[in-house]
């Protein structure tokens, strides 16, 4: 079991957001003395919460990602501003929901940026016709924003509001 991250490192844990690796400790999940070594993560959004990630679980450890740098974020946003990378809106609600769930659960920054851009553009088009997004699409949009906001805010050292503005400007939306 090789450690990828060290204590004190800030990482993104998919589904939770930016966390600090507070410590590495043996935890008895079974109650019978069968311990597993775990990363102990403390989410920046909720420092009262603790997330245990067993080091021997490839699936769980794969959800821990290093934070993006400002340069990487800028390059990502610049690449995603290109119309050729645009995610196409799917009219069929079931198909769209399935794709959106897949993109959210994967937690890939590029996918999340494409998802946000796609929904933002759809939202603007609907608003121009006096309509609004379906609640499920609005919920997906908020979740994708939340997932990126933590990391981008931390890495860019901006407020959440300024981060949202920064992303929109870079994407041209």
Secondary structure, DSSP 4 states (H G I P E B T S, - for coil): ---SS-TT-EEEETTTEEEEEEEEEEEESSSSS-EEEEEEEEESS-TT--EEEETT-HHHHTTEEEPPPHHHHHHHHHHHTSGGGPPPPPSSHHHHHHHHHHHHHH--HHHHHHHHHHHHHHHHHHHHTT----HHHHHHHHHHHHHHHHHHHHHHT--HHHHHHHHHHHHT-
